C-alpha cells in the first residue's frame, strides 16, 4: 500500500492532493474510493492503472 500512496503523491503532485484522491469516491470503481478498493490485489492493480493514467495526463 505504501508504494501506491507514494505513486499517488508523485502523480498528483503532493501529499494533500493524493490524500484527497485516494479517499474520494470514483465512478470507475463503482463509487468506491481508491483506498476502499486497495484491500485486494485486483483493486490495487485498478488503482495503480488509474494513477498511471493520471501521471501521463490521460483522463480518469
N, CA, C and O atoms as a CHARMM CRD file, in Angstrom:
* protein
*
  240
    1    1 UNK  N      0.82100  -1.19200   0.00000 PROA 1      0.00000
    2    1 UNK  CA     0.00000   0.00000   0.00000 PROA 1      0.00000
    3    1 UNK  C      0.86700   1.25800   0.00000 PROA 1      0.00000
    4    1 UNK  O      0.50900   2.25500  -0.62800 PROA 1      0.00000
    5    2 UNK  N      1.97700   1.22100   0.68400 PROA 2      0.00000
    6    2 UNK  CA     2.85900   2.38800   0.74500 PROA 2      0.00000
    7    2 UNK  C      3.35600   2.77000  -0.64200 PROA 2      0.00000
    8    2 UNK  O      3.51800   3.95100  -0.94900 PROA 2      0.00000
    9    3 UNK  N      3.59500   1.76600  -1.47400 PROA 3      0.00000
   10    3 UNK  CA     4.03600   2.02300  -2.84400 PROA 3      0.00000
   11    3 UNK  C      2.97500   2.80000  -3.62500 PROA 3      0.00000
   12    3 UNK  O      3.30600   3.72000  -4.37200 PROA 3      0.00000
   13    4 UNK  N      1.72000   2.44000  -3.45700 PROA 4      0.00000
   14    4 UNK  CA     0.63600   3.10800  -4.17500 PROA 4      0.00000
   15    4 UNK  C      0.44400   4.52500  -3.64500 PROA 4      0.00000
   16    4 UNK  O      0.18900   5.44400  -4.42400 PROA 4      0.00000
   17    5 UNK  N      0.56000   4.71200  -2.35600 PROA 5      0.00000
   18    5 UNK  CA     0.43600   6.05500  -1.77200 PROA 5      0.00000
   19    5 UNK  C      1.55500   6.95300  -2.30600 PROA 5      0.00000
   20    5 UNK  O      1.30700   8.10900  -2.64900 PROA 5      0.00000
   21    6 UNK  N      2.77200   6.43700  -2.37700 PROA 6      0.00000
   22    6 UNK  CA     3.88900   7.21900  -2.92400 PROA 6      0.00000
   23    6 UNK  C      3.65200   7.53300  -4.39900 PROA 6      0.00000
   24    6 UNK  O      3.94800   8.63700  -4.85400 PROA 6      0.00000
   25    7 UNK  N      3.12400   6.57400  -5.13800 PROA 7      0.00000
   26    7 UNK  CA     2.79300   6.77300  -6.54900 PROA 7      0.00000
   27    7 UNK  C      1.75400   7.88000  -6.67800 PROA 7      0.00000
   28    7 UNK  O      1.87800   8.74900  -7.54100 PROA 7      0.00000
   29    8 UNK  N      0.73700   7.85200  -5.83000 PROA 8      0.00000
   30    8 UNK  CA    -0.30900   8.87800  -5.85600 PROA 8      0.00000
   31    8 UNK  C      0.27600  10.26000  -5.57200 PROA 8      0.00000
   32    8 UNK  O     -0.10400  11.24300  -6.20800 PROA 8      0.00000
   33    9 UNK  N      1.19600  10.33200  -4.62200 PROA 9      0.00000
   34    9 UNK  CA     1.81600  11.61600  -4.30300 PROA 9      0.00000
   35    9 UNK  C      2.60600  12.16300  -5.48100 PROA 9      0.00000
   36    9 UNK  O      2.58800  13.36700  -5.73700 PROA 9      0.00000
   37   10 UNK  N      3.30400  11.28000  -6.20300 PROA 10     0.00000
   38   10 UNK  CA     4.04500  11.72800  -7.39500 PROA 10     0.00000
   39   10 UNK  C      3.08600  12.12800  -8.51300 PROA 10     0.00000
   40   10 UNK  O      3.23200  13.19300  -9.11300 PROA 10     0.00000
   41   11 UNK  N      2.11800  11.28000  -8.78600 PROA 11     0.00000
   42   11 UNK  CA     1.20400  11.50900  -9.91200 PROA 11     0.00000
   43   11 UNK  C      0.34200  12.74900  -9.70700 PROA 11     0.00000
   44   11 UNK  O     -0.00900  13.43600 -10.66500 PROA 11     0.00000
   45   12 UNK  N      0.00400  13.02800  -8.45200 PROA 12     0.00000
   46   12 UNK  CA    -0.90400  14.13400  -8.14800 PROA 12     0.00000
   47   12 UNK  C     -0.18600  15.35100  -7.56300 PROA 12     0.00000
   48   12 UNK  O     -0.82900  16.29700  -7.10700 PROA 12     0.00000
   49   13 UNK  N      1.13300  15.32200  -7.57800 PROA 13     0.00000
   50   13 UNK  CA     1.96000  16.46200  -7.15300 PROA 13     0.00000
   51   13 UNK  C      1.77200  16.88100  -5.69800 PROA 13     0.00000
   52   13 UNK  O      1.64700  18.07000  -5.40600 PROA 13     0.00000
   53   14 UNK  N      1.75100  15.92900  -4.80100 PROA 14     0.00000
   54   14 UNK  CA     1.74700  16.29400  -3.39200 PROA 14     0.00000
   55   14 UNK  C      0.94000  15.37800  -2.49700 PROA 14     0.00000
   56   14 UNK  O      0.13200  14.56600  -2.94900 PROA 14     0.00000
   57   15 UNK  N      1.19200  15.54000  -1.21300 PROA 15     0.00000
   58   15 UNK  CA     0.54800  14.70700  -0.20100 PROA 15     0.00000
   59   15 UNK  C     -0.95100  14.99600  -0.12500 PROA 15     0.00000
   60   15 UNK  O     -1.76000  14.06900  -0.15400 PROA 15     0.00000
   61   16 UNK  N     -1.32300  16.25600  -0.02800 PROA 16     0.00000
   62   16 UNK  CA    -2.74700  16.58300   0.13800 PROA 16     0.00000
   63   16 UNK  C     -3.59800  16.19800  -1.06600 PROA 16     0.00000
   64   16 UNK  O     -4.66200  15.60800  -0.88000 PROA 16     0.00000
   65   17 UNK  N     -3.17200  16.50800  -2.30200 PROA 17     0.00000
   66   17 UNK  CA    -3.96700  16.04700  -3.44800 PROA 17     0.00000
   67   17 UNK  C     -4.07900  14.52500  -3.49600 PROA 17     0.00000
   68   17 UNK  O     -5.13200  13.98900  -3.84400 PROA 17     0.00000
   69   18 UNK  N     -3.00200  13.83400  -3.15000 PROA 18     0.00000
   70   18 UNK  CA    -3.03000  12.37000  -3.14500 PROA 18     0.00000
   71   18 UNK  C     -4.00400  11.86500  -2.09400 PROA 18     0.00000
   72   18 UNK  O     -4.78900  10.95500  -2.36000 PROA 18     0.00000
   73   19 UNK  N     -3.96100  12.43900  -0.91900 PROA 19     0.00000
   74   19 UNK  CA    -4.86200  12.04400   0.17200 PROA 19     0.00000
   75   19 UNK  C     -6.31900  12.22700  -0.24700 PROA 19     0.00000
   76   19 UNK  O     -7.15100  11.34600  -0.03100 PROA 19     0.00000
   77   20 UNK  N     -6.61600  13.37000  -0.84300 PROA 20     0.00000
   78   20 UNK  CA    -7.99200  13.63800  -1.28700 PROA 20     0.00000
   79   20 UNK  C     -8.42000  12.65400  -2.36800 PROA 20     0.00000
   80   20 UNK  O     -9.52800  12.12000  -2.31000 PROA 20     0.00000
   81   21 UNK  N     -7.56000  12.40600  -3.35500 PROA 21     0.00000
   82   21 UNK  CA    -7.89400  11.49500  -4.45100 PROA 21     0.00000
   83   21 UNK  C     -8.11100  10.08100  -3.93600 PROA 21     0.00000
   84   21 UNK  O     -9.05000   9.40600  -4.35700 PROA 21     0.00000
   85   22 UNK  N     -7.26100   9.62900  -3.04000 PROA 22     0.00000
   86   22 UNK  CA    -7.36300   8.26800  -2.51000 PROA 22     0.00000
   87   22 UNK  C     -8.63300   8.06200  -1.68300 PROA 22     0.00000
   88   22 UNK  O     -9.13600   6.94100  -1.59700 PROA 22     0.00000
   89   23 UNK  N     -9.15000   9.11500  -1.08200 PROA 23     0.00000
   90   23 UNK  CA   -10.33300   8.99800  -0.21500 PROA 23     0.00000
   91   23 UNK  C    -11.64600   9.28200  -0.92900 PROA 23     0.00000
   92   23 UNK  O    -12.71200   8.93600  -0.41900 PROA 23     0.00000
   93   24 UNK  N    -11.58600   9.90500  -2.09700 PROA 24     0.00000
   94   24 UNK  CA   -12.81000  10.31100  -2.79900 PROA 24     0.00000
   95   24 UNK  C    -13.42700   9.14800  -3.58000 PROA 24     0.00000
   96   24 UNK  O    -12.70400   8.35300  -4.18200 PROA 24     0.00000
   97   25 UNK  N    -14.75700   9.04700  -3.57400 PROA 25     0.00000
   98   25 UNK  CA   -15.41800   8.01900  -4.38600 PROA 25     0.00000
   99   25 UNK  C    -15.13700   8.25800  -5.86800 PROA 25     0.00000
  100   25 UNK  O    -15.00800   9.40000  -6.30700 PROA 25     0.00000
  101   26 UNK  N    -15.04500   7.17500  -6.63000 PROA 26     0.00000
  102   26 UNK  CA   -14.76400   7.30600  -8.05900 PROA 26     0.00000
  103   26 UNK  C    -15.69000   6.39700  -8.84900 PROA 26     0.00000
  104   26 UNK  O    -15.90000   5.23700  -8.49700 PROA 26     0.00000
  105   27 UNK  N    -16.24100   6.94900  -9.92500 PROA 27     0.00000
  106   27 UNK  CA   -17.19500   6.18200 -10.73500 PROA 27     0.00000
  107   27 UNK  C    -16.56200   4.94800 -11.37500 PROA 27     0.00000
  108   27 UNK  O    -17.23800   3.93300 -11.54300 PROA 27     0.00000
  109   28 UNK  N    -15.27900   5.01600 -11.73600 PROA 28     0.00000
  110   28 UNK  CA   -14.61100   3.85500 -12.32900 PROA 28     0.00000
  111   28 UNK  C    -14.44100   2.71100 -11.33500 PROA 28     0.00000
  112   28 UNK  O    -14.14900   1.57900 -11.72300 PROA 28     0.00000
  113   29 UNK  N    -14.62300   3.01100 -10.06900 PROA 29     0.00000
  114   29 UNK  CA   -14.50600   1.98700  -9.02700 PROA 29     0.00000
  115   29 UNK  C    -15.87200   1.67700  -8.42000 PROA 29     0.00000
  116   29 UNK  O    -15.96700   1.21000  -7.28500 PROA 29     0.00000
  117   30 UNK  N    -16.91400   1.93900  -9.18000 PROA 30     0.00000
  118   30 UNK  CA   -18.26100   1.64700  -8.70600 PROA 30     0.00000
  119   30 UNK  C    -18.69300   2.51500  -7.54000 PROA 30     0.00000
  120   30 UNK  O    -19.52600   2.10500  -6.73200 PROA 30     0.00000
  121   31 UNK  N    -18.13300   3.71000  -7.44800 PROA 31     0.00000
  122   31 UNK  CA   -18.47200   4.62900  -6.36800 PROA 31     0.00000
  123   31 UNK  C    -17.61500   4.44800  -5.12600 PROA 31     0.00000
  124   31 UNK  O    -17.74800   5.20700  -4.16500 PROA 31     0.00000
  125   32 UNK  N    -16.75100   3.46700  -5.13300 PROA 32     0.00000
  126   32 UNK  CA   -15.83100   3.26100  -4.00400 PROA 32     0.00000
  127   32 UNK  C    -14.64500   4.20800  -4.14500 PROA 32     0.00000
  128   32 UNK  O    -14.34900   4.69400  -5.23700 PROA 32     0.00000
  129   33 UNK  N    -13.98300   4.45800  -3.04600 PROA 33     0.00000
  130   33 UNK  CA   -12.76200   5.25500  -3.10900 PROA 33     0.00000
  131   33 UNK  C    -11.59700   4.32700  -3.45000 PROA 33     0.00000
  132   33 UNK  O    -11.67000   3.12200  -3.20800 PROA 33     0.00000
  133   34 UNK  N    -10.52700   4.88600  -4.00900 PROA 34     0.00000
  134   34 UNK  CA    -9.35000   4.06400  -4.26000 PROA 34     0.00000
  135   34 UNK  C     -8.86500   3.32800  -2.99800 PROA 34     0.00000
  136   34 UNK  O     -8.47000   2.16500  -3.07500 PROA 34     0.00000
  137   35 UNK  N     -8.89400   3.99800  -1.85000 PROA 35     0.00000
  138   35 UNK  CA    -8.47500   3.32600  -0.61700 PROA 35     0.00000
  139   35 UNK  C     -9.36100   2.12200  -0.30400 PROA 35     0.00000
  140   35 UNK  O     -8.86800   1.08800   0.14800 PROA 35     0.00000
  141   36 UNK  N    -10.65300   2.25100  -0.54100 PROA 36     0.00000
  142   36 UNK  CA   -11.56300   1.13300  -0.29600 PROA 36     0.00000
  143   36 UNK  C    -11.24400  -0.05500  -1.19000 PROA 36     0.00000
  144   36 UNK  O    -11.41400  -1.20100  -0.77400 PROA 36     0.00000
  145   37 UNK  N    -10.78800   0.19700  -2.40000 PROA 37     0.00000
  146   37 UNK  CA   -10.51000  -0.87200  -3.36000 PROA 37     0.00000
  147   37 UNK  C     -9.14600  -1.51300  -3.18000 PROA 37     0.00000
  148   37 UNK  O     -8.88300  -2.57600  -3.74300 PROA 37     0.00000
  149   38 UNK  N     -8.28100  -0.88800  -2.40700 PROA 38     0.00000
  150   38 UNK  CA    -6.92500  -1.37900  -2.27700 PROA 38     0.00000
  151   38 UNK  C     -6.79400  -2.54500  -1.29400 PROA 38     0.00000
  152   38 UNK  O     -5.68200  -2.89500  -0.89900 PROA 38     0.00000
  153   39 UNK  N     -7.91300  -3.14900  -0.89800 PROA 39     0.00000
  154   39 UNK  CA    -7.85000  -4.27500   0.03100 PROA 39     0.00000
  155   39 UNK  C     -7.69800  -5.62000  -0.68100 PROA 39     0.00000
  156   39 UNK  O     -7.58400  -6.66200  -0.03500 PROA 39     0.00000
  157   40 UNK  N     -7.69600  -5.58900  -2.01400 PROA 40     0.00000
  158   40 UNK  CA    -7.45900  -6.81400  -2.79200 PROA 40     0.00000
  159   40 UNK  C     -6.38500  -6.53100  -3.83800 PROA 40     0.00000
  160   40 UNK  O     -6.10600  -5.37700  -4.16600 PROA 40     0.00000
  161   41 UNK  N     -5.79600  -7.58900  -4.34600 PROA 41     0.00000
  162   41 UNK  CA    -4.76900  -7.43400  -5.38500 PROA 41     0.00000
  163   41 UNK  C     -5.38000  -6.82200  -6.64800 PROA 41     0.00000
  164   41 UNK  O     -4.76800  -5.95800  -7.27700 PROA 41     0.00000
  165   42 UNK  N     -6.57400  -7.26200  -7.01600 PROA 42     0.00000
  166   42 UNK  CA    -7.26000  -6.72800  -8.20600 PROA 42     0.00000
  167   42 UNK  C     -7.53800  -5.24200  -8.01500 PROA 42     0.00000
  168   42 UNK  O     -7.28300  -4.43900  -8.91200 PROA 42     0.00000
  169   43 UNK  N     -8.05300  -4.88200  -6.86100 PROA 43     0.00000
  170   43 UNK  CA    -8.33100  -3.47700  -6.57200 PROA 43     0.00000
  171   43 UNK  C     -7.07700  -2.63200  -6.58300 PROA 43     0.00000
  172   43 UNK  O     -7.07500  -1.51300  -7.09600 PROA 43     0.00000
  173   44 UNK  N     -6.01000  -3.16800  -6.01600 PROA 44     0.00000
  174   44 UNK  CA    -4.73500  -2.45000  -6.00100 PROA 44     0.00000
  175   44 UNK  C     -4.26600  -2.19100  -7.43300 PROA 44     0.00000
  176   44 UNK  O     -3.79100  -1.09900  -7.74500 PROA 44     0.00000
  177   45 UNK  N     -4.39800  -3.19000  -8.29700 PROA 45     0.00000
  178   45 UNK  CA    -3.99900  -3.01400  -9.69200 PROA 45     0.00000
  179   45 UNK  C     -4.87000  -1.98800 -10.40000 PROA 45     0.00000
  180   45 UNK  O     -4.36900  -1.22400 -11.22400 PROA 45     0.00000
  181   46 UNK  N     -6.16400  -1.95400 -10.09600 PROA 46     0.00000
  182   46 UNK  CA    -7.05500  -0.93800 -10.68600 PROA 46     0.00000
  183   46 UNK  C     -6.58900   0.45900 -10.30200 PROA 46     0.00000
  184   46 UNK  O     -6.52800   1.35500 -11.14400 PROA 46     0.00000
  185   47 UNK  N     -6.26600   0.63700  -9.04400 PROA 47     0.00000
  186   47 UNK  CA    -5.82500   1.95200  -8.55600 PROA 47     0.00000
  187   47 UNK  C     -4.49400   2.32900  -9.20600 PROA 47     0.00000
  188   47 UNK  O     -4.31500   3.47900  -9.60700 PROA 47     0.00000
  189   48 UNK  N     -3.56800   1.39200  -9.31800 PROA 48     0.00000
  190   48 UNK  CA    -2.28700   1.67900  -9.97600 PROA 48     0.00000
  191   48 UNK  C     -2.49300   2.09300 -11.43200 PROA 48     0.00000
  192   48 UNK  O     -1.84000   3.01500 -11.92100 PROA 48     0.00000
  193   49 UNK  N     -3.40000   1.41000 -12.11600 PROA 49     0.00000
  194   49 UNK  CA    -3.68800   1.75200 -13.50800 PROA 49     0.00000
  195   49 UNK  C     -4.26200   3.15800 -13.60400 PROA 49     0.00000
  196   49 UNK  O     -3.87600   3.93300 -14.47900 PROA 49     0.00000
  197   50 UNK  N     -5.18200   3.48700 -12.70400 PROA 50     0.00000
  198   50 UNK  CA    -5.75300   4.83400 -12.70600 PROA 50     0.00000
  199   50 UNK  C     -4.67500   5.88100 -12.46800 PROA 50     0.00000
  200   50 UNK  O     -4.65500   6.91700 -13.13300 PROA 50     0.00000
  201   51 UNK  N     -3.78300   5.61700 -11.52700 PROA 51     0.00000
  202   51 UNK  CA    -2.71200   6.57000 -11.24100 PROA 51     0.00000
  203   51 UNK  C     -1.74500   6.70900 -12.41100 PROA 51     0.00000
  204   51 UNK  O     -1.23000   7.79800 -12.66300 PROA 51     0.00000
  205   52 UNK  N     -1.49600   5.62300 -13.12500 PROA 52     0.00000
  206   52 UNK  CA    -0.63500   5.69900 -14.30600 PROA 52     0.00000
  207   52 UNK  C     -1.27300   6.60700 -15.34900 PROA 52     0.00000
  208   52 UNK  O     -0.57700   7.37900 -16.00900 PROA 52     0.00000
  209   53 UNK  N     -2.58800   6.52100 -15.50300 PROA 53     0.00000
  210   53 UNK  CA    -3.29100   7.38900 -16.44400 PROA 53     0.00000
  211   53 UNK  C     -3.16200   8.84900 -16.00400 PROA 53     0.00000
  212   53 UNK  O     -2.90300   9.72900 -16.82600 PROA 53     0.00000
  213   54 UNK  N     -3.34200   9.09900 -14.72000 PROA 54     0.00000
  214   54 UNK  CA    -3.20800  10.47100 -14.19700 PROA 54     0.00000
  215   54 UNK  C     -1.79600  10.98000 -14.45600 PROA 54     0.00000
  216   54 UNK  O     -1.61000  12.10100 -14.93000 PROA 54     0.00000
  217   55 UNK  N     -0.80500  10.15400 -14.14300 PROA 55     0.00000
  218   55 UNK  CA     0.58600  10.56800 -14.30600 PROA 55     0.00000
  219   55 UNK  C      0.93100  10.94000 -15.74700 PROA 55     0.00000
  220   55 UNK  O      1.75600  11.82000 -15.99100 PROA 55     0.00000
  221   56 UNK  N      0.29500  10.26700 -16.68700 PROA 56     0.00000
  222   56 UNK  CA     0.57400  10.51500 -18.10800 PROA 56     0.00000
  223   56 UNK  C     -0.43300  11.45600 -18.75600 PROA 56     0.00000
  224   56 UNK  O     -0.47200  11.58100 -19.98000 PROA 56     0.00000
  225   57 UNK  N     -1.25200  12.12100 -17.93200 PROA 57     0.00000
  226   57 UNK  CA    -2.15900  13.13800 -18.43400 PROA 57     0.00000
  227   57 UNK  C     -3.39800  12.59400 -19.14000 PROA 57     0.00000
  228   57 UNK  O     -4.05500  13.31000 -19.89700 PROA 57     0.00000
  229   58 UNK  N     -3.70900  11.34200 -18.89100 PROA 58     0.00000
  230   58 UNK  CA    -4.89900  10.74400 -19.51000 PROA 58     0.00000
  231   58 UNK  C     -6.08300  10.92800 -18.55500 PROA 58     0.00000
  232   58 UNK  O     -5.90000  10.89600 -17.33800 PROA 58     0.00000
  233   59 UNK  N     -7.27600  11.11600 -19.08300 PROA 59     0.00000
  234   59 UNK  CA    -8.43000  11.29400 -18.20600 PROA 59     0.00000
  235   59 UNK  C     -8.75600  10.02000 -17.43700 PROA 59     0.00000
  236   59 UNK  O     -8.56400   8.90700 -17.92400 PROA 59     0.00000
  237   60 UNK  N     -9.25200  10.21700 -16.22900 PROA 60     0.00000
  238   60 UNK  CA    -9.65900   9.08700 -15.40100 PROA 60     0.00000
  239   60 UNK  C    -11.07600   9.27900 -14.95500 PROA 60     0.00000
  240   60 UNK  O    -11.61900   8.43600 -14.24200 PROA 60     0.00000
